[in-house]
Amino acid sequence: MNADDLGHISRILRTIQTNDYLVIADGRVTIDGSTAITDAEHRALACLLGQNNCEDGESPEGRLADAEQRIQKVRDLHQPFRIYDECTHRHGVEDDGRLPDGVQLVASVGLVCEDAFMYEICRECCTDGGEYQTEQCAEHFHKGAAACYPCPTLAALDGAS
């Protein structure tokens, strides 16, 4: 299965998950009777439905399971990363060394609670190794753009345009 197949199958899975209807008429497939799918998507769908042999000899079930696993791996990478401002509360550490409920230590900010939460970004797209927000992302956000989560990758998997 190649990257193009993954994109085709992802679109087909979104269609099925959103309960849209696939209509096969005159050898063409449409979604809810309006959006025609490409020839490549048609071939991938036919393979998934067992109507033809997959080019790589893999079974339709195996191909679908592989696509679902790949899509989940992408989702696992693109998790939210919360951005906090400095907290105006005076938080301390419990006598036993634990942080109080609802308080966490954020690198370069210190102890914060939910009142200091500002927005979410994508850990994969907008952080430097999952530790800090990149300068490019921070500048993008502060110029009035929408927050970076969900990122374009997740939005595409979820069918947003």
C-alpha positions, 0 to 999 in steps of 0.5 A, a space after each residue: 500500500 502506498 501513500 496515495 492509497 492511504 489518502 484514498 482509503 482515509 477519504 473512504 473511511 471518513 465517508 463510511 464513518 459519517 454515514 454518507 451513502 456510497 452509490 454505485 451506478 453506471 460503473 461510477 461511485 458517488 458520495 451522497 449522490 453528489 461528489 464523484 470519487 477519483 479513479 484511484 479512489 474507485 480502485 481502492 474502494 473496489 479492492 476494499 469491497 473485494 470486487 477486484 484483486 488488490 495490486 499487491 495481492 493483499 486481502 481487502 480486510 488486510 488492506 483496510 486494517 493496515 490503513 486504519 493502523 496507519 491513520 491511528 499512528 498519524 492521530 497518535 503523533 498529532 496530539 494536543 500540547 497545552 500552552 500556559 501563561 504564568 499563573 497569578 496564583 501562589 501554588 506550592 508543593 504539598 508536604 509529601 512533595 506532591 503537587 496539589 490537585 489541578 496544579 502542574 509544573 510547566 517548563 519555563 513557566 512554573 507551577 500553573 493551574 487551569 486559569 493560566 491555560 491559553 490555547 492548544 497546539 499540535 505536539 507534532 507540528 508546533 513543538 520542538 520535540 514535544 517540549 516547547 512551542 516553536 517560535 514560528 508557531 507562536 508568531 503565527 498565533 500572536 498575529 491573530 491566526 486561529 490556534 494550531 489545534 487541530 492541525 491541518 493533518 488532523 483536520 484533513 483526516 477528519 474531512 475538514 476542508 
